[in-house]
Structure formats: C-alpha cells, structure tokens
Amino acid sequence: MACRSRFSSVSEATEAYITNLNTHPAYAPFRNSRASMRERGEQLEGYRLIGTLLRYSERGLNYVQFVRQIMRENELSDFDRAKLSEAWSF
C-alpha cells in the first residue's frame, strides 16, 4: 500500500514537491534535462520536462500522459515563463 502524506496547505505540498524533484536521485534526468535546456538558452517547457519523470509514479508512462493531459486541458503552458522567488531558484 502506498504511503500518502498530508499537507496543511497547497504551499506546503508544493514545497515538498519542489524539494523532492530537486534532491531525489531518481529525478536526476529531470534536473539534467532542465540544466541542458538552460545551457542552450531554451525556454523551460513543463510538457517536455514531465517526460523525464517516468520514475515519479509507479504508473510510469501513464502518469506522464495523465499529467500532460491535465497540462493541455488547463493550458498550463502559460506558466512555463513563471519565475520562482530567489528562495526556490534551482
């Protein structure tokens, strides 16, 4: 059975997600792809980057496809240009 954490706020859950993506060894491909995009001067694209998170969920590719569907349906690519505060610059 999967362990599920409870967060007191969306902000707390987001902080945990960001920390996990930026520290856990399983997500090194995500960090490497992000760094490569930055080095080439490309805009970071969440739709492309999510493809590197096959190990984020036991659902693997189904998870990636699900998140991409959510991104399309909610036009979340609009947030690709968003910037985090200095405290969250990875």
PyMOL Python script that loads the backbone (N, CA, C, O; Angstrom):
from pymol import cmd

cmd.read_pdbstr("""\
ATOM      1  N   MET A   1       0.846  -1.181   0.000  1.00  0.00           N
ATOM      2  CA  MET A   1       0.000   0.000   0.000  1.00  0.00           C
ATOM      3  C   MET A   1       0.885   1.235   0.000  1.00  0.00           C
ATOM      4  O   MET A   1       1.875   1.291   0.730  1.00  0.00           O
ATOM      5  N   ALA A   2       0.541   2.216  -0.804  1.00  0.00           N
ATOM      6  CA  ALA A   2       1.324   3.441  -0.920  1.00  0.00           C
ATOM      7  C   ALA A   2       1.142   4.316   0.310  1.00  0.00           C
ATOM      8  O   ALA A   2       0.053   4.395   0.879  1.00  0.00           O
ATOM      9  N   CYS A   3       2.209   4.962   0.704  1.00  0.00           N
ATOM     10  CA  CYS A   3       2.169   5.904   1.817  1.00  0.00           C
ATOM     11  C   CYS A   3       1.790   7.272   1.273  1.00  0.00           C
ATOM     12  O   CYS A   3       2.404   7.749   0.318  1.00  0.00           O
ATOM     13  N   ARG A   4       0.806   7.899   1.854  1.00  0.00           N
ATOM     14  CA  ARG A   4       0.374   9.218   1.399  1.00  0.00           C
ATOM     15  C   ARG A   4       0.584  10.231   2.518  1.00  0.00           C
ATOM     16  O   ARG A   4       0.185  10.016   3.662  1.00  0.00           O
ATOM     17  N   SER A   5       1.221  11.343   2.152  1.00  0.00           N
ATOM     18  CA  SER A   5       1.457  12.401   3.120  1.00  0.00           C
ATOM     19  C   SER A   5       0.290  13.365   3.104  1.00  0.00           C
ATOM     20  O   SER A   5      -0.376  13.530   2.082  1.00  0.00           O
ATOM     21  N   ARG A   6       0.046  13.990   4.216  1.00  0.00           N
ATOM     22  CA  ARG A   6      -0.967  15.034   4.296  1.00  0.00           C
ATOM     23  C   ARG A   6      -0.253  16.351   4.512  1.00  0.00           C
ATOM     24  O   ARG A   6       0.676  16.457   5.313  1.00  0.00           O
ATOM     25  N   PHE A   7      -0.705  17.342   3.783  1.00  0.00           N
ATOM     26  CA  PHE A   7      -0.108  18.659   3.887  1.00  0.00           C
ATOM     27  C   PHE A   7      -1.158  19.630   4.399  1.00  0.00           C
ATOM     28  O   PHE A   7      -2.346  19.492   4.109  1.00  0.00           O
ATOM     29  N   SER A   8      -0.711  20.598   5.154  1.00  0.00           N
ATOM     30  CA  SER A   8      -1.644  21.567   5.729  1.00  0.00           C
ATOM     31  C   SER A   8      -2.063  22.632   4.726  1.00  0.00           C
ATOM     32  O   SER A   8      -3.025  23.362   4.966  1.00  0.00           O
ATOM     33  N   SER A   9      -1.353  22.731   3.606  1.00  0.00           N
ATOM     34  CA  SER A   9      -1.696  23.744   2.606  1.00  0.00           C
ATOM     35  C   SER A   9      -1.131  23.340   1.250  1.00  0.00           C
ATOM     36  O   SER A   9      -0.252  22.483   1.161  1.00  0.00           O
ATOM     37  N   VAL A  10      -1.643  23.963   0.205  1.00  0.00           N
ATOM     38  CA  VAL A  10      -1.112  23.733  -1.139  1.00  0.00           C
ATOM     39  C   VAL A  10       0.338  24.186  -1.185  1.00  0.00           C
ATOM     40  O   VAL A  10       1.170  23.562  -1.844  1.00  0.00           O
ATOM     41  N   SER A  11       0.637  25.270  -0.487  1.00  0.00           N
ATOM     42  CA  SER A  11       2.007  25.786  -0.451  1.00  0.00           C
ATOM     43  C   SER A  11       2.966  24.752   0.140  1.00  0.00           C
ATOM     44  O   SER A  11       4.061  24.549  -0.384  1.00  0.00           O
ATOM     45  N   GLU A  12       2.567  24.116   1.204  1.00  0.00           N
ATOM     46  CA  GLU A  12       3.406  23.099   1.840  1.00  0.00           C
ATOM     47  C   GLU A  12       3.612  21.910   0.905  1.00  0.00           C
ATOM     48  O   GLU A  12       4.722  21.387   0.807  1.00  0.00           O
ATOM     49  N   ALA A  13       2.561  21.480   0.223  1.00  0.00           N
ATOM     50  CA  ALA A  13       2.669  20.362  -0.718  1.00  0.00           C
ATOM     51  C   ALA A  13       3.574  20.738  -1.886  1.00  0.00           C
ATOM     52  O   ALA A  13       4.379  19.922  -2.336  1.00  0.00           O
ATOM     53  N   THR A  14       3.450  21.959  -2.377  1.00  0.00           N
ATOM     54  CA  THR A  14       4.280  22.424  -3.484  1.00  0.00           C
ATOM     55  C   THR A  14       5.741  22.467  -3.075  1.00  0.00           C
ATOM     56  O   THR A  14       6.617  22.070  -3.843  1.00  0.00           O
ATOM     57  N   GLU A  15       6.004  22.941  -1.883  1.00  0.00           N
ATOM     58  CA  GLU A  15       7.378  22.991  -1.372  1.00  0.00           C
ATOM     59  C   GLU A  15       7.979  21.590  -1.311  1.00  0.00           C
ATOM     60  O   GLU A  15       9.131  21.390  -1.695  1.00  0.00           O
ATOM     61  N   ALA A  16       7.207  20.626  -0.832  1.00  0.00           N
ATOM     62  CA  ALA A  16       7.698  19.247  -0.750  1.00  0.00           C
ATOM     63  C   ALA A  16       7.953  18.675  -2.143  1.00  0.00           C
ATOM     64  O   ALA A  16       8.935  17.961  -2.348  1.00  0.00           O
ATOM     65  N   TYR A  17       7.079  18.983  -3.099  1.00  0.00           N
ATOM     66  CA  TYR A  17       7.231  18.505  -4.474  1.00  0.00           C
ATOM     67  C   TYR A  17       8.497  19.080  -5.090  1.00  0.00           C
ATOM     68  O   TYR A  17       9.269  18.354  -5.717  1.00  0.00           O
ATOM     69  N   ILE A  18       8.712  20.364  -4.916  1.00  0.00           N
ATOM     70  CA  ILE A  18       9.894  21.028  -5.469  1.00  0.00           C
ATOM     71  C   ILE A  18      11.166  20.441  -4.852  1.00  0.00           C
ATOM     72  O   ILE A  18      12.132  20.153  -5.558  1.00  0.00           O
ATOM     73  N   THR A  19      11.155  20.271  -3.551  1.00  0.00           N
ATOM     74  CA  THR A  19      12.328  19.712  -2.867  1.00  0.00           C
ATOM     75  C   THR A  19      12.605  18.298  -3.367  1.00  0.00           C
ATOM     76  O   THR A  19      13.755  17.944  -3.628  1.00  0.00           O
ATOM     77  N   ASN A  20      11.571  17.503  -3.498  1.00  0.00           N
ATOM     78  CA  ASN A  20      11.724  16.125  -3.970  1.00  0.00           C
ATOM     79  C   ASN A  20      12.322  16.092  -5.375  1.00  0.00           C
ATOM     80  O   ASN A  20      13.271  15.348  -5.625  1.00  0.00           O
ATOM     81  N   LEU A  21      11.778  16.890  -6.294  1.00  0.00           N
ATOM     82  CA  LEU A  21      12.289  16.916  -7.665  1.00  0.00           C
ATOM     83  C   LEU A  21      13.744  17.373  -7.731  1.00  0.00           C
ATOM     84  O   LEU A  21      14.494  16.937  -8.604  1.00  0.00           O
ATOM     85  N   ASN A  22      14.137  18.235  -6.825  1.00  0.00           N
ATOM     86  CA  ASN A  22      15.469  18.824  -6.884  1.00  0.00           C
ATOM     87  C   ASN A  22      16.507  18.133  -6.016  1.00  0.00           C
ATOM     88  O   ASN A  22      17.657  18.568  -5.962  1.00  0.00           O
ATOM     89  N   THR A  23      16.115  17.063  -5.336  1.00  0.00           N
ATOM     90  CA  THR A  23      17.075  16.386  -4.471  1.00  0.00           C
ATOM     91  C   THR A  23      17.120  14.867  -4.643  1.00  0.00           C
ATOM     92  O   THR A  23      18.181  14.269  -4.465  1.00  0.00           O
ATOM     93  N   HIS A  24      16.028  14.246  -4.976  1.00  0.00           N
ATOM     94  CA  HIS A  24      15.981  12.776  -5.027  1.00  0.00           C
ATOM     95  C   HIS A  24      16.749  12.263  -6.248  1.00  0.00           C
ATOM     96  O   HIS A  24      16.571  12.773  -7.354  1.00  0.00           O
ATOM     97  N   PRO A  25      17.593  11.264  -6.050  1.00  0.00           N
ATOM     98  CA  PRO A  25      18.386  10.722  -7.168  1.00  0.00           C
ATOM     99  C   PRO A  25      17.545  10.220  -8.347  1.00  0.00           C
ATOM    100  O   PRO A  25      18.004  10.262  -9.488  1.00  0.00           O
ATOM    101  N   ALA A  26      16.348   9.756  -8.091  1.00  0.00           N
ATOM    102  CA  ALA A  26      15.500   9.225  -9.166  1.00  0.00           C
ATOM    103  C   ALA A  26      15.126  10.296 -10.193  1.00  0.00           C
ATOM    104  O   ALA A  26      14.759   9.975 -11.323  1.00  0.00           O
ATOM    105  N   TYR A  27      15.219  11.549  -9.801  1.00  0.00           N
ATOM    106  CA  TYR A  27      14.785  12.625 -10.699  1.00  0.00           C
ATOM    107  C   TYR A  27      15.952  13.396 -11.298  1.00  0.00           C
ATOM    108  O   TYR A  27      15.790  14.517 -11.781  1.00  0.00           O
ATOM    109  N   ALA A  28      17.139  12.775 -11.262  1.00  0.00           N
ATOM    110  CA  ALA A  28      18.311  13.379 -11.905  1.00  0.00           C
ATOM    111  C   ALA A  28      18.065  13.631 -13.396  1.00  0.00           C
ATOM    112  O   ALA A  28      18.516  14.656 -13.909  1.00  0.00           O
ATOM    113  N   PRO A  29      17.365  12.734 -14.119  1.00  0.00           N
ATOM    114  CA  PRO A  29      17.096  13.026 -15.538  1.00  0.00           C
ATOM    115  C   PRO A  29      16.307  14.324 -15.729  1.00  0.00           C
ATOM    116  O   PRO A  29      16.545  15.064 -16.684  1.00  0.00           O
ATOM    117  N   PHE A  30      15.381  14.593 -14.831  1.00  0.00           N
ATOM    118  CA  PHE A  30      14.632  15.853 -14.880  1.00  0.00           C
ATOM    119  C   PHE A  30      15.586  17.037 -14.720  1.00  0.00           C
ATOM    120  O   PHE A  30      15.554  17.986 -15.504  1.00  0.00           O
ATOM    121  N   ARG A  31      16.425  16.965 -13.704  1.00  0.00           N
ATOM    122  CA  ARG A  31      17.351  18.071 -13.433  1.00  0.00           C
ATOM    123  C   ARG A  31      18.356  18.243 -14.570  1.00  0.00           C
ATOM    124  O   ARG A  31      18.689  19.368 -14.942  1.00  0.00           O
ATOM    125  N   ASN A  32      18.839  17.121 -15.123  1.00  0.00           N
ATOM    126  CA  ASN A  32      19.791  17.193 -16.233  1.00  0.00           C
ATOM    127  C   ASN A  32      19.154  17.805 -17.474  1.00  0.00           C
ATOM    128  O   ASN A  32      19.772  18.630 -18.146  1.00  0.00           O
ATOM    129  N   SER A  33      17.925  17.408 -17.782  1.00  0.00           N
ATOM    130  CA  SER A  33      17.229  17.973 -18.942  1.00  0.00           C
ATOM    131  C   SER A  33      16.980  19.459 -18.751  1.00  0.00           C
ATOM    132  O   SER A  33      17.144  20.251 -19.680  1.00  0.00           O
ATOM    133  N   ARG A  34      16.585  19.830 -17.549  1.00  0.00           N
ATOM    134  CA  ARG A  34      16.342  21.251 -17.249  1.00  0.00           C
ATOM    135  C   ARG A  34      17.628  22.050 -17.402  1.00  0.00           C
ATOM    136  O   ARG A  34      17.621  23.135 -17.983  1.00  0.00           O
ATOM    137  N   ALA A  35      18.723  21.523 -16.888  1.00  0.00           N
ATOM    138  CA  ALA A  35      20.010  22.213 -16.998  1.00  0.00           C
ATOM    139  C   ALA A  35      20.437  22.344 -18.455  1.00  0.00           C
ATOM    140  O   ALA A  35      20.939  23.390 -18.867  1.00  0.00           O
ATOM    141  N   SER A  36      20.239  21.284 -19.233  1.00  0.00           N
ATOM    142  CA  SER A  36      20.601  21.320 -20.659  1.00  0.00           C
ATOM    143  C   SER A  36      19.780  22.369 -21.404  1.00  0.00           C
ATOM    144  O   SER A  36      20.314  23.101 -22.237  1.00  0.00           O
ATOM    145  N   MET A  37      18.495  22.442 -21.107  1.00  0.00           N
ATOM    146  CA  MET A  37      17.648  23.444 -21.755  1.00  0.00           C
ATOM    147  C   MET A  37      18.146  24.848 -21.414  1.00  0.00           C
ATOM    148  O   MET A  37      18.203  25.727 -22.275  1.00  0.00           O
ATOM    149  N   ARG A  38      18.503  25.041 -20.154  1.00  0.00           N
ATOM    150  CA  ARG A  38      19.005  26.354 -19.739  1.00  0.00           C
ATOM    151  C   ARG A  38      20.325  26.674 -20.438  1.00  0.00           C
ATOM    152  O   ARG A  38      20.525  27.796 -20.903  1.00  0.00           O
ATOM    153  N   GLU A  39      21.229  25.690 -20.514  1.00  0.00           N
ATOM    154  CA  GLU A  39      22.532  25.900 -21.156  1.00  0.00           C
ATOM    155  C   GLU A  39      22.389  26.273 -22.628  1.00  0.00           C
ATOM    156  O   GLU A  39      23.178  27.055 -23.156  1.00  0.00           O
ATOM    157  N   ARG A  40      21.385  25.713 -23.281  1.00  0.00           N
ATOM    158  CA  ARG A  40      21.146  26.022 -24.691  1.00  0.00           C
ATOM    159  C   ARG A  40      20.341  27.305 -24.881  1.00  0.00           C
ATOM    160  O   ARG A  40      20.073  27.722 -26.007  1.00  0.00           O
ATOM    161  N   GLY A  41      19.959  27.923 -23.763  1.00  0.00           N
ATOM    162  CA  GLY A  41      19.191  29.164 -23.829  1.00  0.00           C
ATOM    163  C   GLY A  41      17.735  28.946 -24.203  1.00  0.00           C
ATOM    164  O   GLY A  41      17.049  29.883 -24.611  1.00  0.00           O
ATOM    165  N   GLU A  42      17.259  27.717 -24.065  1.00  0.00           N
ATOM    166  CA  GLU A  42      15.876  27.395 -24.393  1.00  0.00           C
ATOM    167  C   GLU A  42      14.951  27.753 -23.229  1.00  0.00           C
ATOM    168  O   GLU A  42      15.355  27.751 -22.067  1.00  0.00           O
ATOM    169  N   GLN A  43      13.717  28.056 -23.570  1.00  0.00           N
ATOM    170  CA  GLN A  43      12.705  28.265 -22.541  1.00  0.00           C
ATOM    171  C   GLN A  43      12.380  26.909 -21.924  1.00  0.00           C
ATOM    172  O   GLN A  43      12.237  25.921 -22.643  1.00  0.00           O
ATOM    173  N   LEU A  44      12.265  26.855 -20.615  1.00  0.00           N
ATOM    174  CA  LEU A  44      11.896  25.608 -19.961  1.00  0.00           C
ATOM    175  C   LEU A  44      10.449  25.303 -20.297  1.00  0.00           C
ATOM    176  O   LEU A  44       9.575  26.162 -20.175  1.00  0.00           O
ATOM    177  N   GLU A  45      10.203  24.070 -20.722  1.00  0.00           N
ATOM    178  CA  GLU A  45       8.858  23.645 -21.093  1.00  0.00           C
ATOM    179  C   GLU A  45       8.441  22.479 -20.218  1.00  0.00           C
ATOM    180  O   GLU A  45       9.012  21.392 -20.303  1.00  0.00           O
ATOM    181  N   GLY A  46       7.454  22.708 -19.385  1.00  0.00           N
ATOM    182  CA  GLY A  46       6.969  21.666 -18.499  1.00  0.00           C
ATOM    183  C   GLY A  46       6.506  20.423 -19.232  1.00  0.00           C
ATOM    184  O   GLY A  46       6.716  19.305 -18.762  1.00  0.00           O
ATOM    185  N   TYR A  47       5.871  20.614 -20.391  1.00  0.00           N
ATOM    186  CA  TYR A  47       5.360  19.494 -21.176  1.00  0.00           C
ATOM    187  C   TYR A  47       6.494  18.549 -21.578  1.00  0.00           C
ATOM    188  O   TYR A  47       6.334  17.330 -21.534  1.00  0.00           O
ATOM    189  N   ARG A  48       7.624  19.107 -21.967  1.00  0.00           N
ATOM    190  CA  ARG A  48       8.796  18.280 -22.311  1.00  0.00           C
ATOM    191  C   ARG A  48       9.427  17.679 -21.069  1.00  0.00           C
ATOM    192  O   ARG A  48       9.762  16.495 -21.044  1.00  0.00           O
ATOM    193  N   LEU A  49       9.588  18.489 -20.051  1.00  0.00           N
ATOM    194  CA  LEU A  49      10.267  18.030 -18.845  1.00  0.00           C
ATOM    195  C   LEU A  49       9.515  16.920 -18.127  1.00  0.00           C
ATOM    196  O   LEU A  49      10.138  16.038 -17.535  1.00  0.00           O
ATOM    197  N   ILE A  50       8.187  16.948 -18.168  1.00  0.00           N
ATOM    198  CA  ILE A  50       7.425  15.906 -17.473  1.00  0.00           C
ATOM    199  C   ILE A  50       7.760  14.525 -18.023  1.00  0.00           C
ATOM    200  O   ILE A  50       7.627  13.527 -17.315  1.00  0.00           O
ATOM    201  N   GLY A  51       8.188  14.459 -19.267  1.00  0.00           N
ATOM    202  CA  GLY A  51       8.567  13.179 -19.869  1.00  0.00           C
ATOM    203  C   GLY A  51       9.757  12.518 -19.194  1.00  0.00           C
ATOM    204  O   GLY A  51       9.991  11.325 -19.382  1.00  0.00           O
ATOM    205  N   THR A  52      10.511  13.281 -18.411  1.00  0.00           N
ATOM    206  CA  THR A  52      11.666  12.722 -17.696  1.00  0.00           C
ATOM    207  C   THR A  52      11.288  12.132 -16.339  1.00  0.00           C
ATOM    208  O   THR A  52      12.139  11.586 -15.637  1.00  0.00           O
ATOM    209  N   LEU A  53      10.018  12.243 -15.974  1.00  0.00           N
ATOM    210  CA  LEU A  53       9.600  11.818 -14.638  1.00  0.00           C
ATOM    211  C   LEU A  53       8.903  10.457 -14.636  1.00  0.00           C
ATOM    212  O   LEU A  53       7.945  10.245 -13.893  1.00  0.00           O
ATOM    213  N   LEU A  54       9.381   9.557 -15.454  1.00  0.00           N
ATOM    214  CA  LEU A  54       8.779   8.226 -15.518  1.00  0.00           C
ATOM    215  C   LEU A  54       8.855   7.498 -14.177  1.00  0.00           C
ATOM    216  O   LEU A  54       8.016   6.646 -13.883  1.00  0.00           O
ATOM    217  N   ARG A  55       9.848   7.829 -13.375  1.00  0.00           N
ATOM    218  CA  ARG A  55      10.016   7.153 -12.082  1.00  0.00           C
ATOM    219  C   ARG A  55       9.309   7.873 -10.942  1.00  0.00           C
ATOM    220  O   ARG A  55       9.361   7.422  -9.798  1.00  0.00           O
ATOM    221  N   TYR A  56       8.637   9.006 -11.247  1.00  0.00           N
ATOM    222  CA  TYR A  56       7.968   9.749 -10.171  1.00  0.00           C
ATOM    223  C   TYR A  56       6.801   8.952  -9.598  1.00  0.00           C
ATOM    224  O   TYR A  56       6.517   9.025  -8.402  1.00  0.00           O
ATOM    225  N   SER A  57       6.137   8.201 -10.446  1.00  0.00           N
ATOM    226  CA  SER A  57       4.977   7.421 -10.030  1.00  0.00           C
ATOM    227  C   SER A  57       5.161   5.978 -10.488  1.00  0.00           C
ATOM    228  O   SER A  57       5.801   5.718 -11.506  1.00  0.00           O
ATOM    229  N   GLU A  58       4.604   5.060  -9.741  1.00  0.00           N
ATOM    230  CA  GLU A  58       4.650   3.664 -10.173  1.00  0.00           C
ATOM    231  C   GLU A  58       3.845   3.465 -11.453  1.00  0.00           C
ATOM    232  O   GLU A  58       3.960   2.421 -12.096  1.00  0.00           O
ATOM    233  N   ARG A  59       3.036   4.447 -11.831  1.00  0.00           N
ATOM    234  CA  ARG A  59       2.255   4.389 -13.066  1.00  0.00           C
ATOM    235  C   ARG A  59       3.113   4.680 -14.296  1.00  0.00           C
ATOM    236  O   ARG A  59       2.671   4.447 -15.421  1.00  0.00           O
ATOM    237  N   GLY A  60       4.332   5.186 -14.100  1.00  0.00           N
ATOM    238  CA  GLY A  60       5.279   5.409 -15.188  1.00  0.00           C
ATOM    239  C   GLY A  60       4.723   6.267 -16.314  1.00  0.00           C
ATOM    240  O   GLY A  60       4.325   7.409 -16.087  1.00  0.00           O
ATOM    241  N   LEU A  61       4.695   5.727 -17.521  1.00  0.00           N
ATOM    242  CA  LEU A  61       4.253   6.468 -18.694  1.00  0.00           C
ATOM    243  C   LEU A  61       2.797   6.923 -18.549  1.00  0.00           C
ATOM    244  O   LEU A  61       2.441   8.006 -19.014  1.00  0.00           O
ATOM    245  N   ASN A  62       1.961   6.113 -17.916  1.00  0.00           N
ATOM    246  CA  ASN A  62       0.568   6.522 -17.709  1.00  0.00           C
ATOM    247  C   ASN A  62       0.486   7.794 -16.870  1.00  0.00           C
ATOM    248  O   ASN A  62      -0.373   8.644 -17.106  1.00  0.00           O
ATOM    249  N   TYR A  63       1.383   7.922 -15.887  1.00  0.00           N
ATOM    250  CA  TYR A  63       1.435   9.139 -15.079  1.00  0.00           C
ATOM    251  C   TYR A  63       1.812  10.334 -15.949  1.00  0.00           C
ATOM    252  O   TYR A  63       1.171  11.383 -15.888  1.00  0.00           O
ATOM    253  N   VAL A  64       2.851  10.168 -16.755  1.00  0.00           N
ATOM    254  CA  VAL A  64       3.306  11.246 -17.634  1.00  0.00           C
ATOM    255  C   VAL A  64       2.179  11.665 -18.576  1.00  0.00           C
ATOM    256  O   VAL A  64       1.943  12.859 -18.764  1.00  0.00           O
ATOM    257  N   GLN A  65       1.491  10.706 -19.162  1.00  0.00           N
ATOM    258  CA  GLN A  65       0.391  11.018 -20.078  1.00  0.00           C
ATOM    259  C   GLN A  65      -0.745  11.723 -19.355  1.00  0.00           C
ATOM    260  O   GLN A  65      -1.344  12.651 -19.899  1.00  0.00           O
ATOM    261  N   PHE A  66      -1.046  11.294 -18.137  1.00  0.00           N
ATOM    262  CA  PHE A  66      -2.096  11.913 -17.333  1.00  0.00           C
ATOM    263  C   PHE A  66      -1.758  13.374 -17.031  1.00  0.00           C
ATOM    264  O   PHE A  66      -2.602  14.256 -17.189  1.00  0.00           O
ATOM    265  N   VAL A  67      -0.528  13.622 -16.597  1.00  0.00           N
ATOM    266  CA  VAL A  67      -0.128  14.988 -16.282  1.00  0.00           C
ATOM    267  C   VAL A  67      -0.138  15.854 -17.536  1.00  0.00           C
ATOM    268  O   VAL A  67      -0.560  17.009 -17.487  1.00  0.00           O
ATOM    269  N   ARG A  68       0.317  15.313 -18.642  1.00  0.00           N
ATOM    270  CA  ARG A  68       0.288  16.075 -19.896  1.00  0.00           C
ATOM    271  C   ARG A  68      -1.146  16.420 -20.299  1.00  0.00           C
ATOM    272  O   ARG A  68      -1.402  17.510 -20.812  1.00  0.00           O
ATOM    273  N   GLN A  69      -2.063  15.510 -20.073  1.00  0.00           N
ATOM    274  CA  GLN A  69      -3.464  15.783 -20.381  1.00  0.00           C
ATOM    275  C   GLN A  69      -3.979  16.941 -19.520  1.00  0.00           C
ATOM    276  O   GLN A  69      -4.660  17.839 -20.016  1.00  0.00           O
ATOM    277  N   ILE A  70      -3.649  16.908 -18.241  1.00  0.00           N
ATOM    278  CA  ILE A  70      -4.049  17.995 -17.342  1.00  0.00           C
ATOM    279  C   ILE A  70      -3.446  19.314 -17.814  1.00  0.00           C
ATOM    280  O   ILE A  70      -4.115  20.347 -17.811  1.00  0.00           O
ATOM    281  N   MET A  71      -2.181  19.271 -18.219  1.00  0.00           N
ATOM    282  CA  MET A  71      -1.494  20.478 -18.682  1.00  0.00           C
ATOM    283  C   MET A  71      -2.187  21.044 -19.927  1.00  0.00           C
ATOM    284  O   MET A  71      -2.383  22.255 -20.034  1.00  0.00           O
ATOM    285  N   ARG A  72      -2.554  20.173 -20.861  1.00  0.00           N
ATOM    286  CA  ARG A  72      -3.238  20.623 -22.090  1.00  0.00           C
ATOM    287  C   ARG A  72      -4.614  21.194 -21.769  1.00  0.00           C
ATOM    288  O   ARG A  72      -4.953  22.298 -22.193  1.00  0.00           O
ATOM    289  N   GLU A  73      -5.394  20.438 -21.023  1.00  0.00           N
ATOM    290  CA  GLU A  73      -6.773  20.838 -20.740  1.00  0.00           C
ATOM    291  C   GLU A  73      -6.859  22.144 -19.973  1.00  0.00           C
ATOM    292  O   GLU A  73      -7.823  22.896 -20.119  1.00  0.00           O
ATOM    293  N   ASN A  74      -5.850  22.413 -19.154  1.00  0.00           N
ATOM    294  CA  ASN A  74      -5.865  23.625 -18.335  1.00  0.00           C
ATOM    295  C   ASN A  74      -4.918  24.706 -18.849  1.00  0.00           C
ATOM    296  O   ASN A  74      -4.683  25.713 -18.181  1.00  0.00           O
ATOM    297  N   GLU A  75      -4.377  24.480 -20.047  1.00  0.00           N
ATOM    298  CA  GLU A  75      -3.487  25.436 -20.695  1.00  0.00           C
ATOM    299  C   GLU A  75      -2.370  25.895 -19.751  1.00  0.00           C
ATOM    300  O   GLU A  75      -2.096  27.088 -19.622  1.00  0.00           O
ATOM    301  N   LEU A  76      -1.746  24.933 -19.108  1.00  0.00           N
ATOM    302  CA  LEU A  76      -0.724  25.241 -18.113  1.00  0.00           C
ATOM    303  C   LEU A  76       0.602  25.663 -18.719  1.00  0.00           C
ATOM    304  O   LEU A  76       1.493  26.111 -17.998  1.00  0.00           O
ATOM    305  N   SER A  77       0.748  25.530 -20.026  1.00  0.00           N
ATOM    306  CA  SER A  77       1.985  26.006 -20.655  1.00  0.00           C
ATOM    307  C   SER A  77       2.136  27.512 -20.471  1.00  0.00           C
ATOM    308  O   SER A  77       3.236  28.048 -20.600  1.00  0.00           O
ATOM    309  N   ASP A  78       1.029  28.195 -20.167  1.00  0.00           N
ATOM    310  CA  ASP A  78       1.096  29.634 -19.881  1.00  0.00           C
ATOM    311  C   ASP A  78       2.034  29.915 -18.702  1.00  0.00           C
ATOM    312  O   ASP A  78       2.572  31.015 -18.577  1.00  0.00           O
ATOM    313  N   PHE A  79       2.222  28.919 -17.849  1.00  0.00           N
ATOM    314  CA  PHE A  79       3.053  29.103 -16.655  1.00  0.00           C
ATOM    315  C   PHE A  79       4.515  28.744 -16.890  1.00  0.00           C
ATOM    316  O   PHE A  79       5.326  28.861 -15.972  1.00  0.00           O
ATOM    317  N   ASP A  80       4.870  28.310 -18.095  1.00  0.00           N
ATOM    318  CA  ASP A  80       6.258  27.962 -18.381  1.00  0.00           C
ATOM    319  C   ASP A  80       7.191  29.155 -18.180  1.00  0.00           C
ATOM    320  O   ASP A  80       8.370  28.973 -17.878  1.00  0.00           O
ATOM    321  N   ARG A  81       6.687  30.339 -18.340  1.00  0.00           N
ATOM    322  CA  ARG A  81       7.520  31.542 -18.182  1.00  0.00           C
ATOM    323  C   ARG A  81       7.525  32.082 -16.752  1.00  0.00           C
ATOM    324  O   ARG A  81       8.197  33.073 -16.466  1.00  0.00           O
ATOM    325  N   ALA A  82       6.788  31.444 -15.867  1.00  0.00           N
ATOM    326  CA  ALA A  82       6.721  31.892 -14.476  1.00  0.00           C
ATOM    327  C   ALA A  82       8.081  31.733 -13.813  1.00  0.00           C
ATOM    328  O   ALA A  82       8.834  30.820 -14.153  1.00  0.00           O
ATOM    329  N   LYS A  83       8.390  32.583 -12.901  1.00  0.00           N
ATOM    330  CA  LYS A  83       9.658  32.536 -12.171  1.00  0.00           C
ATOM    331  C   LYS A  83       9.366  32.333 -10.693  1.00  0.00           C
ATOM    332  O   LYS A  83       8.441  32.929 -10.141  1.00  0.00           O
ATOM    333  N   LEU A  84      10.162  31.491 -10.065  1.00  0.00           N
ATOM    334  CA  LEU A  84      10.076  31.297  -8.624  1.00  0.00           C
ATOM    335  C   LEU A  84      10.886  32.379  -7.933  1.00  0.00           C
ATOM    336  O   LEU A  84      11.787  32.977  -8.521  1.00  0.00           O
ATOM    337  N   SER A  85      10.555  32.612  -6.699  1.00  0.00           N
ATOM    338  CA  SER A  85      11.328  33.580  -5.932  1.00  0.00           C
ATOM    339  C   SER A  85      12.752  33.070  -5.761  1.00  0.00           C
ATOM    340  O   SER A  85      13.017  31.890  -5.990  1.00  0.00           O
ATOM    341  N   GLU A  86      13.651  33.926  -5.370  1.00  0.00           N
ATOM    342  CA  GLU A  86      15.068  33.551  -5.195  1.00  0.00           C
ATOM    343  C   GLU A  86      15.228  32.354  -4.259  1.00  0.00           C
ATOM    344  O   GLU A  86      16.151  31.557  -4.425  1.00  0.00           O
ATOM    345  N   ALA A  87      14.336  32.225  -3.280  1.00  0.00           N
ATOM    346  CA  ALA A  87      14.433  31.123  -2.324  1.00  0.00           C
ATOM    347  C   ALA A  87      14.257  29.778  -3.010  1.00  0.00           C
ATOM    348  O   ALA A  87      14.697  28.761  -2.474  1.00  0.00           O
ATOM    349  N   TRP A  88      13.621  29.739  -4.193  1.00  0.00           N
ATOM    350  CA  TRP A  88      13.355  28.489  -4.892  1.00  0.00           C
ATOM    351  C   TRP A  88      14.051  28.405  -6.229  1.00  0.00           C
ATOM    352  O   TRP A  88      13.591  27.673  -7.105  1.00  0.00           O
ATOM    353  N   SER A  89      15.109  29.104  -6.417  1.00  0.00           N
ATOM    354  CA  SER A  89      15.825  29.036  -7.681  1.00  0.00           C
ATOM    355  C   SER A  89      16.769  27.856  -7.685  1.00  0.00           C
ATOM    356  O   SER A  89      17.787  27.869  -6.992  1.00  0.00           O
ATOM    357  N   PHE A  90      16.446  26.847  -8.449  1.00  0.00           N
ATOM    358  CA  PHE A  90      17.291  25.641  -8.544  1.00  0.00           C
ATOM    359  C   PHE A  90      17.964  25.603  -9.870  1.00  0.00           C
ATOM    360  O   PHE A  90      18.719  24.673 -10.153  1.00  0.00           O
TER     361      PHE A  90
END
""", "prot")
cmd.dss("prot")
cmd.show_as("cartoon", "prot")
cmd.util.cbc("prot")
cmd.orient("prot")
